[in-house]
Amino acid sequence: MNIQLSGGLLLQVAKAAMLLVQSQSVKKEFPLPPPPEITTVQRKHDGEPHYVPVHARTQPQASVEMPTTSETLNELKRRLGKELYRMELDLQGGGRIAGKPCDCLSSKHSLGLEGTAEELLSYEVNPVYGEITAWLRSHQSEFTPEEIAKHDPSHYQQLVPDIRTFRKRVMGTESPAALLSDTEKVVVKQKAMELLNKQLAPQEAI
């Protein structure tokens, strides 16, 4: 049976078909985002997105174990304590070696001290770190060999209590043992035992 369609009806059918094609194209080009409980991981060969549940995703694993913030903080404090102790010894020596002015207190030797103090400021709020850097800058002009030669050793020795107080505030104690890490303490203990055993061993007959 032949069905004759009027021109107006044919036009309406054509428009409906065109709208259907356009809606399918838009749907394919701009798919709705996946719900929060799923995630896009890849696309199939036909270009359609492929979704999998969140719990099926594999989380990236660190290739190496990194130190904790607490471990890093303790290590930086030990480094700062060691730098302060070294400066304390240099001040006690009056800024001299063999009685002659040296550059042991100059800026190139205090860079590590100042840098470590500033790095610690990024880990915790402690006014002592800022006080250390301010102290260094206020005395730096006195620490060149030329300036040391102009001053009596006592001028530098009187600065020792300042540094010792800084070290105690950083480490919580004045004991030099606090400057050692657990590994260093084991090594020191082993060396001490070796020396003790050597001293207690019977002397060979001459």
C-alpha positions in Angstrom: 0.0 0.0 0.0 1.4 3.3 -1.0 1.2 6.2 1.5 1.3 9.6 0.1 2.8 12.3 2.5 2.1 15.9 2.1 5.0 18.4 1.7 4.3 19.8 5.2 4.4 16.4 6.8 7.6 15.4 5.0 9.2 18.6 6.3 8.2 17.8 9.9 9.6 14.2 9.7 12.9 15.6 8.3 13.2 18.1 11.2 12.5 15.4 13.8 15.1 13.1 12.2 17.7 16.0 12.2 17.0 16.8 15.9 17.5 13.1 16.9 20.8 12.9 15.1 22.0 16.2 16.7 21.0 15.0 20.2 22.9 11.7 19.8 26.0 13.6 18.6 26.0 16.0 21.6 25.5 13.2 24.0 28.5 11.3 22.6 30.7 14.4 22.5 29.8 15.7 26.0 28.9 12.7 28.1 27.6 13.3 31.6 30.3 13.2 34.3 30.5 10.0 36.3 29.0 10.0 39.8 31.4 10.6 42.7 31.7 6.9 43.5 33.3 6.0 40.1 36.1 7.4 38.1 37.3 7.4 34.5 40.4 5.3 33.9 40.5 4.8 30.2 38.5 4.9 26.9 37.4 1.9 24.9 38.3 1.4 21.3 35.1 3.1 20.2 36.0 6.2 22.1 33.4 5.8 24.9 34.6 6.4 28.5 35.1 3.4 30.7 34.2 3.8 34.4 35.3 1.7 37.3 34.5 2.0 41.1 36.8 4.1 43.2 37.7 1.1 45.4 39.0 -0.7 42.4 41.7 2.0 41.7 45.3 1.2 42.7 46.9 3.8 44.9 50.5 4.8 44.0 53.0 3.5 46.5 56.1 5.4 47.5 59.2 3.7 46.1 61.3 4.5 49.2 60.4 5.2 52.8 61.0 8.9 53.7 61.9 10.3 57.1 59.0 11.6 59.2 58.7 15.3 60.1 59.7 14.4 63.6 62.8 12.6 62.5 63.8 15.5 60.2 63.2 18.0 62.9 65.4 16.1 65.4 68.2 15.7 62.8 68.2 19.4 62.0 68.3 20.3 65.7 71.4 18.0 66.1 73.1 19.7 63.2 72.4 23.1 64.6 73.6 22.0 68.0 76.8 20.7 66.5 77.4 24.0 64.7 76.8 26.0 67.9 79.2 23.7 69.8 81.9 24.2 67.2 81.4 28.0 67.4 81.5 27.7 71.2 85.0 26.0 71.0 86.2 28.7 68.6 85.1 31.5 70.8 86.7 29.8 73.8 89.9 29.8 71.9 89.6 33.5 71.3 89.2 33.1 67.6 92.8 31.9 67.3 94.7 28.8 66.4 98.2 28.5 67.8 97.8 32.0 69.2 97.2 33.5 65.8 93.9 35.0 64.5 92.1 32.6 62.2 89.0 32.7 60.0 87.3 30.0 62.1 84.5 32.5 63.0 84.2 34.1 59.6 80.9 34.1 57.7 81.9 31.2 55.5 82.0 29.0 58.6 78.7 30.3 60.0 76.7 29.8 56.9 75.7 26.3 57.9 74.7 27.5 61.4 72.5 30.3 60.0 71.1 28.2 57.2 70.1 25.4 59.6 68.4 27.8 62.0 66.4 29.3 59.1 65.4 25.8 57.8 64.2 24.9 61.3 61.9 28.0 61.3 59.9 26.3 58.5 59.3 23.2 60.7 58.3 24.8 64.0 57.7 28.1 65.7 60.6 28.7 68.1 62.0 32.2 68.7 65.5 30.8 69.5 66.1 30.2 65.7 65.5 33.9 64.9 67.6 35.0 67.9 70.5 32.9 66.7 70.5 34.4 63.2 70.1 37.9 64.7 73.0 37.3 67.1 75.3 36.1 64.3 74.6 39.1 62.1 75.2 41.5 65.0 78.6 40.1 65.7 79.7 39.1 62.2 81.8 42.2 61.7 84.0 41.2 64.7 84.7 37.7 63.4 87.2 38.5 60.6 90.9 37.7 61.2 91.7 41.4 61.0 89.2 42.3 63.7 90.2 39.4 65.9 93.8 40.6 65.9 92.5 43.9 67.4 90.8 42.2 70.4 92.0 40.3 73.3 90.9 36.6 73.4 88.7 37.4 76.4 86.5 39.6 74.2 85.4 36.4 72.4 85.4 34.2 75.4 82.8 36.3 77.0 80.4 35.5 74.2 80.6 31.7 75.0 77.6 31.9 77.5 75.4 33.2 74.7 76.1 30.3 72.4 75.9 27.8 75.2 72.5 29.1 76.1 71.3 28.9 72.5 72.5 25.3 72.3 70.7 24.4 75.5 67.5 25.9 74.3 67.8 24.0 71.0 68.8 20.6 72.4 67.2 20.9 75.8 70.5 20.2 77.5 74.1 21.3 77.5 75.4 17.7 77.4 77.5 17.1 74.2 76.0 13.6 74.1 72.7 15.0 72.9 74.5 16.0 69.7 74.9 12.4 68.7 72.3 10.4 66.7 71.4 6.9 67.8 73.7 5.4 65.2 76.6 7.7 66.2 76.1 6.7 69.9 76.4 3.0 68.9 79.7 3.7 67.1 81.1 5.7 70.0 80.2 3.0 72.4 81.9 0.4 70.2 85.0 2.5 69.9 85.1 3.0 73.7 84.7 -0.8 74.3 87.5 -1.5 71.8 89.8 1.0 73.6 88.9 -0.4 77.0 89.5 -4.0 75.9 92.9 -3.0 74.4 94.0 -1.3 77.7 92.9 -4.3 79.8 94.4 -6.9 77.5 97.7 -8.5 78.9 100.7 -6.8 77.6 103.0 -8.9 75.4 106.4 -9.7 76.9 109.1 -7.6 75.4 
